[in-house]
């Protein structure tokens, strides 16, 4: 047998079971708590200390950076801002307020020692030239000032109609284009890494009550074969549905039986 080029890391978006049990079953988790309200660094240090040495945390970015202060979920953010500053927060605007919020976010998540930070933008952050330029400038700031992190961007809304613009951003600042592979093919950057978030199959962007079938797994294997041909060396597959624990375990076992990839 030849060298297995593609390594597949399978996990969940959040802990669907106790952390101790999760650590026994999976090697990676995407932390969701950091999106709504920043935990204390001590809490995250406890998580890190309680996990296996080779366990990996990826982290979802704080909504203060991605969503406008008018968003309903902002009430959970746990911060109060001056009314005159409202227009300077969120939507990945390259403002000092957002840069300060990013620094605060980084200081909190540091104990987890994450490599990948997931930035999911809402459908309300649509493509237009202003938003395009703001997002590019924001990602350039991170790329230049925080090179130790790999940033993944999952744009929602009408961005899928402007893949050429996504490609400019992905290629210029070497970020990961995060997609649901049942909805869209990723634009590949130079980091030889893919990151998939599986939100359920249906007519909308998400269908959290969907349970994946073996036929779906077969399609996903074909996606993995394709990205391997394109030089991808590592692919994260993160389930984000009601049945994510069961589906992630089933897919892990499914891939292991096939023996086509290195599975963790």
C-alpha positions, 0 to 999 in steps of 0.5 A: 500500500502506498503512502496515505496522503490525506488525513481526515479529522472528524469531530463535532461543533460543540460537546454533544456529550460529557467532555470526558467521554467526548475525549475518548471518542474523538480527537478534535472539537469545535468550541461553540461557547466562544461565539456567544459569550467569552468564557473565562481563560481559567475555564478553557485552561481546565478544558485543556488540562482535562483533555488528552495531550494530542487532542485539538480544539478549534474555536468559533470566533466571538459574535461581537466580531461577526454580527452587528450589535442589532443582532438578537444574539448580541444580548448573550455577548455579555458586553455593553458598548457606547451607543456612539460606537455601535457602527464600529463593531461587528461585520468584520469591519477593520475598526479599532473597536473590532481589533480590540475585540479580537485581541480580547477574544485571543487572550481568552482562547489562548489556554486552548492553544488552538491552531484554527479559528472559525469565522462564520458570517451571517446572511445579513453580511452580504456581498457588496464592494464595501463589505468585500473591502472591509473583510479583506482588510480585517483578514489582512490585519489578522494575517499580519499580526496573528500569523500563528493562527489559521483562519477559516471563513464560512460566509453565508448569504449571497456570497456563493453567487460571488465565488470569484470575490471569495477566491480573491480573499482566500488566495490573498490572505491564505485563509480556509474557505469553510463550506458544507461539502453537500452545498458547495465546493471549497476554494483551495488556498495554499495551506493544503487544508480543508475544513467542512462543517456539516449542517444537515441536508435540505433546501436551506443553508441548515437542516439541523434535524437531518440524520446522515445516511450511508449514501451521504457518506459515500458522496462525502468519500468522493469529495475527499478523493477529489480534494486529495487529488488537489493536494489537500493533506488534512481535512476536518469534518465537523458535524453540526446537527442534532445527531452529530455525535452518532453521525460523526462516530458512524462516519469515522467507523465508515472511513476506517473500514474503507482504509482509504485515508488516515482517520483520527 
